Amino acid sequence: MMYPFCKYADETIVTFSNIARNEEGKEVVYVHFERPMEYGFDSIRFELPTYKVVYEEGHYSEIEKEMFRTVLEKGAPYFYEWAREGGIQSA
């Protein structure tokens, strides 16, 4: 299950997963960035807490990828908290 986080001005949608287990059995959260394009989508998915790219398709620039990593580094504790809670609870 993926939960919505935010939408950027360029139409990139950010979602995050429930707590999952990676191949080593460690708790992880996946954060996915996806932007619609004429030909389909630009997509990239990171694994927390390693910030490793686990899926990539399309044409996100290196500058955009670094911006995403910054978002992840600053927000990792929150992504874990929200993943445990089943998404962001807002009024």
FENKAHU-V769462 format. One record per backbone hydrogen bond with DSSP energy under -0.5 kcal/mol. NH is the residue of the N-H (numbers start at 1). CO is the residue of the C=O. Records with the same first field share a line. If there is no record, write none. Layout:
NH: CO / CO
This chain:
3: 16
5: 14
6: 14
8: 12
11: 8
13: 34
14: 6
15: 32
16: 3
17: 30
18: 1
20: 28
22: 26
25: 22
28: 20
29: 48
31: 46
32: 15
33: 44
34: 13
35: 42
37: 40
40: 37
42: 35
43: 41 / 57
44: 33
45: 55
46: 31
47: 52
48: 29 / 46
51: 47
52: 47
54: 45 / 52
55: 45
57: 43
65: 61
66: 62
67: 63
68: 64
69: 65
70: 66
71: 67
72: 68
73: 69
74: 70
75: 71
76: 72
78: 75
79: 75
80: 76
81: 77
82: 78
83: 79
84: 80
85: 81
86: 82 / 83
87: 82
90: 88
